[in-house]
Amino acid sequence: MLKKVISEIEKTSSEFSFIKDIVRTDKTEHTVKYRLIIKEDLFVQVYVNVENDTIGFVLINNGQRIYGRDAIEGKWHRHTFEEPLYHDFSTAGVKKVSLREFLIEVQEILEKENIL
């Protein structure tokens, strides 16, 4: 199962031109963590735990989360760009997203905010 997750992360990430490098930072029997490098201090962190159905997609700028979507035991929530510390459990906030969908959201945010 983890092998499939790793393959999907690497394949999906390579399809986005704003991702400059794909770095696996950790791997255990049930978990994997990646940094998808955009710029020196700007990256997407991807964390997956296949054992307990936990997923974390986080856009980090200068060491701070500026956007994210997380699933803990399969229950999703969002950290909006406007309020990245807030847990958004609205209908849009609890929507399950794939890495591809998250990276599309990230690209839209980065373009809108002139960060790219």
Sequence and secondary structure as in RCSB ss.txt:
>XXXX:A:sequence
MLKKVISEIEKTSSEFSFIKDIVRTDKTEHTVKYRLIIKEDLFVQVYVNVENDTIGFVLINNGQRIYGRDAIEGK
WHRHTFEEPLYHDFSTAGVKKVSLREFLIEVQEILEKENIL
>XXXX:A:secstr
 HHHHHHHHHHHHHT TT  EEEEEEE SSEEEEEEEEETTEEEEEEEETTTTEEEEEEEETTEEEEEEEEETTE
EEEE SS TTS B STTTT    HHHHHHHHHHHHHHTT  
